Amino acid sequence: TGASTTWFLYARPFLRASQSVPQHLIQDVWVGLTQQAKQWNGRVNVLVLGTDDVEGRNGAGVLTDTIIVLSLDLHTGKGVLIPVPRDLWLADEKTKINAMYYYGKTSNPDHPEQRSAEAVSQVLGIPLQYTLVTQLQTVAEVIDALGGVDIHVQKTFTDDKFPREGVDV
């Protein structure tokens, strides 16, 4: 728990500086980090899935637009992010990896993330101890709550094959 405690000591001022993070959430994070975490070879691997349930997709299922593994070394407190391309083809499943959440939702509605976790674990060859699922809109809200991000786009394009309400094409 030493590295977890060290990590939290760095994160606590950041969390406290954000007026939008409730104090009980900070306490919950502290409890979670100081308990014995499930681990593998001194690492905790967390699958982060960002779901796309944007309106205007003609009734298509919920896919994962973001697939990232956070691998935290419990001895040093350092972590690495491993992005997984959402269009990665799974030959055995005959589909892209971002569809595994949808198939998990139809086969195991209580734990739709399980199929994604199994697929990512197999592709990377590492076990995943935890999974975090968030919606695209939630990520935007967190970024806005932390002060936002300025992005300057030099060259734009219009995707007229995927129009959405509220998006000026």
Secondary structure, 3 states (H helix, E strand, C coil): CHHHHHHHHHHHHHHHHCCCCCHHHHHHHHHHHHCCCCCECCEEEEEEEEEECCCCCCCCCCEEEEEEEEEEECCCCCEEEEECCCCCEECCCCEEHHHHHHHHHHHCCCCCHHHHHHHHHHHHCCCCCEEEEEEHHHHHHHHHHCCCCCCCCCCCCCCCCCCCCCCCC
